[in-house]
Amino acid sequence: MPTVSMTVNGKAVSADVEARTLLVQYLREHLGLTGTHVGCDTSQCGACVVHVDGKSVKSCTVLAAQAQGAKVTTIEGLATNGTLHPMQEAFRENHGLQCGFCTPGMVMSAIDLVQNNPNPNEHDVREWLEGNICRCTGYHNIVKAILAGAQAMRK
């Protein structure tokens, strides 16, 4: 079995994994980072979105070996010293979640959006989220939360 090494949430990690191990499996099963959710196994829902070298990716479509040497950030790695990331706080303040299953992927996607477009409008947000599904139909508050989070991230 190959050894896969990367930096996850600022910590160097390494594990022997089967070549077919997906990044989402590596994060959840080998590292215990269960905030990254598995929703569909087909890259349709976006619940598994993480950042790899600063870009949002669906971790169910990436082999762990493909992230060799990369810097990976999961939802667990966003808060700093117990303080939520501005996007996480915006989701909390604007009720941008219902059941919460899609929330980690939505937050990770939203942060990447704002890093690429610091001042998105509603259309930009909705277009960016086409790869993320909320089965509770909470999109109105999710969009509101992302716009508020973008504003907070600009400060």
Secondary structure, DSSP 8 states (H G I E B T S, - for coil): --EEEEEETTEEEEEE--TT-BHHHIIIIIT--TTS--S-SSSSS-TTEEEETTEEEETTSSBGGGGTT-EEE-GGGS-BTTB--HHHHHHHHTT--SS-SSHHHHHHHHHHHHHH-SS--HHHHHHHGGG---TT--HHHHHHHHHHHHHHHH-
